[in-house]
Amino acid sequence: MGAVATNALALATAGATTVINNDPFVHRMRIVEDDRERVVDVEPSQQLVGLCASTCKLYFDDDPDAYEIAAGDIVSIDDDQLYFEDVSIRRVAPEENGALIQQVE
């Protein structure tokens, strides 16, 4: 599983799961929540907000093992790895650094 990162992002939607792609290329994720399954592509510098309403399983790229994520988790992608971020530390807000934010429904 991913390592714990030392930075975090304070988001207004603290109850939703957020994924931040810090890599310079697209990553594909399969998300399974209850009986719902979907595939999302995360573009470079993109932040997807609202991936899970409660808890879900996240399959990252071609990895057959799932990551358990929950509402409120912030997960970043760096160097082809997933990192769970410490939400108690604030990082630059997305609108301040020009990151693309997309609400996922």
Long-range contacts (C-beta under 8 A, 24 or more apart in sequence): 1-67, 1-82, 2-67, 2-75, 2-81, 2-82, 2-83, 2-84, 3-81, 3-83, 3-84, 4-83, 4-84, 4-85, 4-86, 5-76, 5-78, 5-83, 5-84, 5-85, 5-86, 6-86, 6-89, 7-85, 7-86, 7-89, 7-91, 8-74, 8-85, 8-86, 8-87, 8-88, 8-89, 8-90, 8-91, 9-47, 9-74, 9-85, 9-87, 9-90, 9-91, 9-93, 9-94, 10-87, 10-90, 10-91, 10-93, 11-49, 11-74, 13-49, 13-50, 13-103, 14-72, 14-87, 15-71, 15-72, 16-49, 16-50, 16-51, 16-52, 16-53, 16-71, 16-72, 17-50, 17-51, 17-52, 17-56, 17-69, 17-70, 17-71, 17-72, 17-73, 17-74, 17-75, 18-47, 18-48, 18-49, 18-50, 18-51, 18-73, 18-74, 18-75, 19-47, 19-48, 19-51, 19-58, 19-75, 19-76, 19-77, 20-46, 20-47, 20-74, 20-75, 20-76, 20-77, 20-99, 21-45, 21-46, 21-47, 21-76, 21-77, 22-76, 22-77, 22-78, 23-77, 23-78, 23-79, 23-80, 27-60, 27-61, 27-77, 28-61, 29-58, 29-59, 29-60, 29-61, 30-58, 30-59, 31-56, 31-57, 31-58, 31-59, 32-56, 32-57, 32-59, 32-66, 33-57, 40-104, 42-77, 43-100, 45-98, 45-99, 45-100, 46-99, 46-100, 46-101, 46-102, 47-94, 47-99, 47-100, 47-101, 47-102, 48-102, 48-104, 49-101, 49-102, 49-103, 49-104, 50-103, 50-104, 50-105, 51-104, 58-82
